[in-house]
Amino acid sequence: MKAPDFSYFEAQNIEDAIKYKSEDDEAVILAGGQSLLPALNMRLSSPSCLIDISKINNLNEIKIEGDFINIGALATHSDVMNNDLVHEKLPCLVDILKMVAHAAIRNKGTHGGSIAYGDPAAELPAFAVAMNAEIVLSGLSGQRIVNAKDFYLGLFETDLKSDEILIAIRYPLLDVNQHLIFDEVCRRHGDYAMAGLMAKVELDQSKINNLDLVYFATGDKPNVGQNTAKLVIDDGYDYEKLKKSLASEIDFAGDLNSSSEMKLHLATILINKILNKLER
Ligand SMILES: Cc1cc2nc3c(=O)[nH]c(=O)nc-3n(C[C@H](O)[C@H](O)[C@H](O)COP(=O)(O)OP(=O)(O)OC[C@H]3O[C@@H](n4cnc5c(N)ncnc54)[C@H](O)[C@@H]3O)c2cc1C
């Protein structure tokens, strides 16, 4: 199929893009195009205009700002994977991005695009929630920062307002006793996961002091397993107990990859896989 008709505007700066977007509710931002263009070609979306932000300067910078690593919205997945600061300060992100699609897509797809799109099966939204990241948005009334856990509202639904553009994501730097461990189950490398887990673990010696479990490809948005995490800290891994707890706090939704029952099973065993990785 071919995309429906649309007009095209190449923004030279953020102000132009915001102004244009605020004047047309039906216009959408085009970044790397790796999710938007397939959606257009399949006629899942029919915007009036594509506002291309890919030529805006300095939106792809990756830098340290205080206790945060700041990743500009237009940094591609490949830019992030090849960045020295990311390797030094957030090496887990490099491993996560290796699981995102394939090299050709990673060369075009952007960090901001993945976070803004809010695909519940994508790795980065769950990563941002687990890391307690800050999402930097810019609109007609200036900049605002939203915590990642408040940003995702539902299926492909975020807190982005119609005049806003996501310009950066700020990840707090991890302390030496904090670790971000992830795992996922997928049919083939590079496919979207059948279920995946981002776990932020805080250790005191080898004891788990604090644990955040954030799932992807399980429901309509990144799903937090708060009560389940407490059970893991108190009692360790008990398949039946944790499965019951996950079922009571997450609304597992099946998709083309797996049923809701399968996702619940995978979500439970992923906890064991994470704990095994922690012991290594
Ligand atoms: C075959 C295939 C396999 C894939 N596999 C995976 C995978 O395993 N895991 C995974 O996580 N992703 C996967 N992806 C998606 C890929 O990571 C995309 O690059 C990413 O989700 C979107 O980034 P983009 O820059 O291409 O955004 P675009 O396609 O340009 O935009 C996506 C959406 O976000 C909005 N948007 C983009 N940037 C901004 C911004 N700065 N501010 C506001 N709104 C914005 C757009 O308006 C649009 O609605 C896959 C894609 C393909 C085609």
Ligand as a Chemical Component Dictionary entry (heavy atoms), coordinates in Angstrom:
data_LIG
# 
_chem_comp.id                   LIG 
_chem_comp.type                 NON-POLYMER 
_chem_comp.pdbx_formal_charge   0 
_chem_comp.three_letter_code    LIG 
# 
loop_
_chem_comp_atom.comp_id 
_chem_comp_atom.atom_id 
_chem_comp_atom.alt_atom_id 
_chem_comp_atom.type_symbol 
_chem_comp_atom.charge 
_chem_comp_atom.model_Cartn_x 
_chem_comp_atom.model_Cartn_y 
_chem_comp_atom.model_Cartn_z 
_chem_comp_atom.pdbx_ordinal 
LIG C1  C1  C 0 11.268 -3.649 11.194 1  
LIG C2  C2  C 0 11.344 -2.798 12.438 2  
LIG C3  C3  C 0 11.713 -3.404 13.620 3  
LIG C4  C4  C 0 11.769 -2.655 14.802 4  
LIG N1  N1  N 0 12.118 -3.280 15.961 5  
LIG C5  C5  C 0 12.147 -2.566 17.099 6  
LIG C6  C6  C 0 12.473 -3.200 18.339 7  
LIG O1  O1  O 0 12.763 -4.399 18.416 8  
LIG N2  N2  N 0 12.439 -2.433 19.469 9  
LIG C7  C7  C 0 12.142 -1.090 19.428 10 
LIG O2  O2  O 0 12.130 -0.454 20.475 11 
LIG N3  N3  N 0 11.861 -0.468 18.282 12 
LIG C8  C8  C 0 11.845 -1.165 17.113 13 
LIG N4  N4  N 0 11.540 -0.520 15.954 14 
LIG C9  C9  C 0 11.203 0.922  15.995 15 
LIG C10 C10 C 0 12.453 1.813  15.875 16 
LIG O3  O3  O 0 13.203 1.730  17.071 17 
LIG C11 C11 C 0 12.049 3.289  15.613 18 
LIG O4  O4  O 0 13.161 3.921  15.181 19 
LIG C12 C12 C 0 11.550 4.110  16.780 20 
LIG O5  O5  O 0 10.515 3.495  17.459 21 
LIG C13 C13 C 0 10.969 5.453  16.316 22 
LIG O6  O6  O 0 11.983 6.339  16.056 23 
LIG P1  P1  P 0 11.972 7.272  14.761 24 
LIG O7  O7  O 0 13.021 8.295  14.951 25 
LIG O8  O8  O 0 12.105 6.424  13.544 26 
LIG O9  O9  O 0 10.534 7.963  14.869 27 
LIG P2  P2  P 0 9.468  8.309  13.730 28 
LIG O10 O10 O 0 9.083  7.073  13.007 29 
LIG O11 O11 O 0 9.944  9.454  12.908 30 
LIG O12 O12 O 0 8.280  8.813  14.672 31 
LIG C14 C14 C 0 7.581  7.904  15.490 32 
LIG C15 C15 C 0 6.467  8.675  16.238 33 
LIG O13 O13 O 0 7.026  9.505  17.238 34 
LIG C16 C16 C 0 6.739  10.896 16.970 35 
LIG N5  N5  N 0 7.984  11.631 17.234 36 
LIG C17 C17 C 0 9.224  11.288 16.790 37 
LIG N6  N6  N 0 10.139 12.108 17.313 38 
LIG C18 C18 C 0 9.473  13.003 18.071 39 
LIG C19 C19 C 0 9.875  14.102 18.870 40 
LIG N7  N7  N 0 11.163 14.457 18.997 41 
LIG N8  N8  N 0 8.927  14.805 19.530 42 
LIG C20 C20 C 0 7.614  14.458 19.421 43 
LIG N9  N9  N 0 7.165  13.423 18.699 44 
LIG C21 C21 C 0 8.095  12.699 18.019 45 
LIG C22 C22 C 0 6.291  10.954 15.514 46 
LIG O14 O14 O 0 5.385  12.002 15.289 47 
LIG C23 C23 C 0 5.642  9.585  15.340 48 
LIG O15 O15 O 0 4.323  9.616  15.830 49 
LIG C24 C24 C 0 11.487 -1.250 14.772 50 
LIG C25 C25 C 0 11.147 -0.637 13.557 51 
LIG C26 C26 C 0 11.073 -1.400 12.405 52 
LIG C27 C27 C 0 10.700 -0.709 11.108 53 
# 
loop_
_chem_comp_bond.comp_id 
_chem_comp_bond.atom_id_1 
_chem_comp_bond.atom_id_2 
_chem_comp_bond.value_order 
_chem_comp_bond.pdbx_ordinal 
LIG C1  C2  SING 1  
LIG C2  C3  SING 2  
LIG C2  C26 DOUB 3  
LIG C3  C4  DOUB 4  
LIG C4  N1  SING 5  
LIG C4  C24 SING 6  
LIG N1  C5  DOUB 7  
LIG C5  C6  SING 8  
LIG C5  C8  SING 9  
LIG C6  O1  DOUB 10 
LIG C6  N2  SING 11 
LIG N2  C7  SING 12 
LIG C7  O2  DOUB 13 
LIG C7  N3  SING 14 
LIG N3  C8  DOUB 15 
LIG C8  N4  SING 16 
LIG N4  C9  SING 17 
LIG N4  C24 SING 18 
LIG C9  C10 SING 19 
LIG C10 O3  SING 20 
LIG C10 C11 SING 21 
LIG C11 O4  SING 22 
LIG C11 C12 SING 23 
LIG C12 O5  SING 24 
LIG C12 C13 SING 25 
LIG C13 O6  SING 26 
LIG O6  P1  SING 27 
LIG P1  O7  DOUB 28 
LIG P1  O8  SING 29 
LIG P1  O9  SING 30 
LIG O9  P2  SING 31 
LIG P2  O10 DOUB 32 
LIG P2  O11 SING 33 
LIG P2  O12 SING 34 
LIG O12 C14 SING 35 
LIG C14 C15 SING 36 
LIG C15 O13 SING 37 
LIG C15 C23 SING 38 
LIG O13 C16 SING 39 
LIG C16 N5  SING 40 
LIG C16 C22 SING 41 
LIG N5  C17 SING 42 
LIG N5  C21 SING 43 
LIG C17 N6  DOUB 44 
LIG N6  C18 SING 45 
LIG C18 C19 SING 46 
LIG C18 C21 DOUB 47 
LIG C19 N7  SING 48 
LIG C19 N8  DOUB 49 
LIG N8  C20 SING 50 
LIG C20 N9  DOUB 51 
LIG N9  C21 SING 52 
LIG C22 O14 SING 53 
LIG C22 C23 SING 54 
LIG C23 O15 SING 55 
LIG C24 C25 DOUB 56 
LIG C25 C26 SING 57 
LIG C26 C27 SING 58 
# 
